[in-house]
Amino acid sequence: MDYVNPFDLWAEEYDRWYDENEWAFLSEVEAIKQFLKSGRCIEIGAGTGRFSLALDVDYAVEPSEAMAKIAKKRGVNVIVGRGECLPFEDESFDNVLLIFVLCFVEDPLSLIKESYRVLKTGGRLIIGIIDKNSPLGREYEQKKVSSKFYRHARFYSAEEVISILRKCGMKIIGTRQTIFCSPNKLRGVDRIEDGHGRGLFAVICAEK
């Protein structure tokens, strides 16, 4: 049986999660904003465009046509394509965003190398992940088999992401973390702390 991309089949269901867990989404946005620098920005693996819109990115790239269609309706400047082969010249962007992307790609190193290529010298690669070493991350790991979206995902720890970034010759700027309880229990933007390992959502920032 051929593999069917769940993001093409259930794009609208995936997108609804952000409406049902708005405070978690806004917490993630605020954590990412702490590392953004001024200048041109691209999000790779932009999904339905929620983060691209909230973070005012210039370009977005998304492999799923169904997800990209929703992003376009939001007014996001999205290109259907893969992050491992970007249609941009070297050193085109001041910020490259990879938010909930690494866990879905077969070769994270290739994706990060391509991100590095389009990043300006002094630019920032900002990666957002479900931190598998956090208490909630361990719960997600145990339950992912029952998720149509995460069933085939490989979750990473912040330490693993940092190791990949260093292999690419990048300088680690820092990490932030947020979401310290189940996303559906939040009643406001959660606190954002330095470091990683406790919050479900970790942001790792590196510089070229």
Phi, psi and omega per residue, in radians:
M1 nan 2.290 -3.138
D2 -1.216 2.555 3.087
Y3 -1.229 2.331 3.113
V4 -1.948 2.227 -3.113
N5 -1.232 2.017 -3.117
P6 -1.113 -0.423 -3.134
F7 -1.293 -0.382 3.006
D8 -1.407 -0.667 -3.091
L9 -1.295 -0.716 -2.992
W10 -2.184 0.725 -3.100
A11 -1.041 -0.738 -3.114
E12 -1.194 -0.646 3.087
E13 -1.123 -0.747 3.088
Y14 -1.036 -0.770 -3.099
D15 -1.130 -0.610 -3.115
R16 -1.114 -0.444 -3.141
W17 -0.966 -0.632 -3.093
Y18 -1.235 -0.516 3.037
D19 -1.263 -0.678 -3.101
E20 -1.346 -0.330 -3.129
N21 -2.269 0.903 -3.011
E22 -1.054 -0.683 -3.091
W23 -1.205 -0.563 3.062
A24 -1.147 -0.792 3.109
F25 -1.039 -0.804 -3.125
L26 -1.156 -0.575 3.063
S27 -1.122 -0.748 3.123
E28 -1.110 -0.741 3.117
V29 -1.042 -0.794 -3.112
E30 -1.132 -0.643 3.118
A31 -1.146 -0.702 3.124
I32 -1.163 -0.727 -3.105
K33 -0.999 -0.509 -3.096
Q34 -1.126 -0.316 -3.128
F35 -1.887 -0.221 -3.081
L36 -1.152 2.408 3.014
K37 -1.901 2.872 -3.140
S38 -1.222 2.675 3.118
G39 2.160 -2.975 -3.083
R40 -1.268 2.482 -3.039
C41 -2.383 2.425 3.055
I42 -2.250 2.436 2.998
E43 -1.908 2.220 3.127
I44 -1.795 2.249 -3.035
G45 1.290 0.937 -2.948
A46 -1.391 -0.114 3.121
G47 1.047 -2.294 -3.113
T48 -1.561 0.170 2.995
G49 1.511 0.160 -3.123
R50 -1.041 -0.886 -3.114
F51 -1.233 -0.687 3.135
S52 -1.009 -0.739 -3.139
L53 -1.202 -0.804 -3.097
A54 -1.155 -0.522 -3.075
L55 -1.799 0.071 3.032
D56 0.981 0.886 -3.133
V57 -1.313 2.748 3.131
D58 -1.467 -0.691 3.134
Y59 -2.398 2.624 3.033
A60 -2.320 2.570 3.092
V61 -2.199 2.320 -3.106
E62 -2.578 2.219 -3.104
P63 -1.319 -0.448 -3.118
S64 -1.467 2.099 -3.138
E65 -1.123 -0.640 -3.139
A66 -1.154 -0.707 3.108
M67 -1.202 -0.751 -3.137
A68 -1.088 -0.608 3.123
K69 -1.062 -0.731 3.104
I70 -1.166 -0.714 3.122
A71 -1.068 -0.732 3.123
K72 -1.084 -0.675 3.103
K73 -1.092 -0.467 3.103
R74 -1.413 -0.109 -3.123
G75 1.602 0.206 3.125
V76 -1.371 2.390 3.105
N77 -1.418 1.454 -2.983
V78 -1.917 2.461 3.083
I79 -1.987 2.318 3.065
V80 -1.377 2.056 -3.102
G81 3.119 3.098 -3.100
R82 -1.836 2.494 -3.111
G83 -1.189 -0.318 3.139
E84 -1.375 -0.150 -3.137
C85 -2.547 1.436 -3.024
L86 -1.523 2.440 -3.128
P87 -1.497 0.848 -3.121
F88 -2.338 2.664 3.133
E89 -1.278 2.854 3.059
D90 -0.988 2.538 3.035
E91 0.930 0.931 -3.114
S92 -1.688 -0.350 -2.962
F93 -2.296 2.601 3.072
D94 -1.512 -0.459 3.102
N95 -2.374 2.367 2.972
V96 -2.129 2.212 -3.106
L97 -1.911 2.300 3.017
L98 -2.208 1.715 -3.030
I99 -2.000 2.019 -3.085
F100 0.959 0.801 -3.086
V101 -2.042 -0.775 -3.027
L102 -0.964 -0.617 -3.071
C103 -1.199 -0.229 -3.091
F104 -1.849 -0.093 -3.079
V105 -1.754 2.607 -3.113
E106 -1.288 -0.579 -3.053
D107 -2.316 1.492 -3.133
P108 -1.000 -0.590 -3.122
L109 -1.093 -0.737 3.119
S110 -1.114 -0.704 3.128
L111 -1.123 -0.743 -3.126
I112 -1.222 -0.624 3.071
K113 -1.104 -0.691 3.110
E114 -1.221 -0.632 3.050
S115 -1.090 -0.732 3.102
Y116 -1.049 -0.707 -3.103
R117 -1.061 -0.748 -3.064
V118 -1.517 -0.051 -3.136
L119 -1.508 2.373 3.084
K120 -1.197 2.682 3.006
T121 -1.052 2.216 -3.048
G122 1.558 -0.084 3.118
G123 -1.354 2.954 -3.042
R124 -2.070 2.328 2.969
L125 -1.761 2.090 -3.057
I126 -2.037 2.072 -3.040
I127 -2.053 2.213 3.080
G128 -1.934 2.281 -3.071
I129 -2.388 2.788 2.793
I130 -1.388 1.980 -3.066
D131 -1.367 1.900 -3.053
K132 -1.178 -0.277 3.127
N133 -1.557 -0.083 3.084
S134 -1.416 2.766 3.127
P135 -0.962 -0.802 3.124
L136 -1.245 -0.565 3.094
G137 -1.079 -0.660 3.100
R138 -1.153 -0.607 3.073
E139 -1.153 -0.741 3.116
Y140 -1.065 -0.696 -3.138
E141 -1.080 -0.735 -3.118
Q142 -1.210 -0.556 -3.030
K143 -1.720 -0.062 -2.993
K144 -1.115 -0.437 -3.129
V145 -1.070 -0.433 -3.130
S146 -1.603 0.021 -3.123
S147 -1.743 2.262 3.119
K148 -1.189 -0.391 -3.126
F149 -1.628 -0.664 -3.036
Y150 -1.759 0.017 -3.056
R151 -0.937 -0.711 -3.094
H152 -1.813 0.179 -3.102
A153 -1.355 2.665 2.993
R154 -2.044 1.890 3.135
F155 -1.324 2.581 3.131
Y156 -2.084 2.723 2.956
S157 -1.579 2.823 3.085
A158 -1.057 -0.636 3.134
E159 -1.096 -0.692 3.119
E160 -1.144 -0.705 3.115
V161 -1.138 -0.759 3.107
I162 -1.027 -0.701 3.122
S163 -1.082 -0.755 3.119
I164 -1.122 -0.746 -3.137
L165 -1.081 -0.706 3.137
R166 -1.187 -0.577 3.065
K167 -1.089 -0.480 3.123
C168 -1.545 0.070 3.100
G169 1.398 0.379 -3.111
M170 -1.614 2.630 3.109
K171 -1.627 2.213 -3.135
I172 -1.384 2.136 3.126
I173 -1.491 -0.719 3.138
G174 2.875 3.124 3.087
T175 -2.332 2.664 3.048
R176 -2.304 2.759 3.122
Q177 -2.509 2.640 3.097
T178 -2.723 3.063 -3.072
I179 1.166 1.591 -3.075
F180 -1.876 0.097 3.026
C181 -2.462 3.039 3.133
S182 -0.984 2.326 -3.081
P183 -0.896 -0.630 -3.091
N184 -1.347 -0.067 3.103
K185 -1.700 -0.124 -3.133
L186 -1.216 2.472 3.101
R187 -2.173 0.320 3.110
G188 3.125 3.057 3.094
V189 -1.115 2.227 -3.107
D190 -1.291 2.834 3.122
R191 -1.169 2.688 3.092
I192 -2.075 2.208 -3.085
E193 -2.103 2.686 2.971
D194 -1.154 2.707 3.040
G195 1.544 -2.873 -3.080
H196 -2.779 2.918 3.102
G197 1.920 -0.254 3.131
R198 -1.999 -0.676 -3.136
G199 -1.495 2.549 3.116
L200 -1.048 -0.726 -3.096
F201 -1.780 2.140 3.101
A202 -2.034 2.452 3.076
V203 -2.034 2.191 3.113
I204 -2.001 2.224 -3.121
C205 -2.043 2.269 3.109
A206 -2.290 2.706 -3.099
E207 -2.072 2.491 3.104
K208 -1.452 nan nan
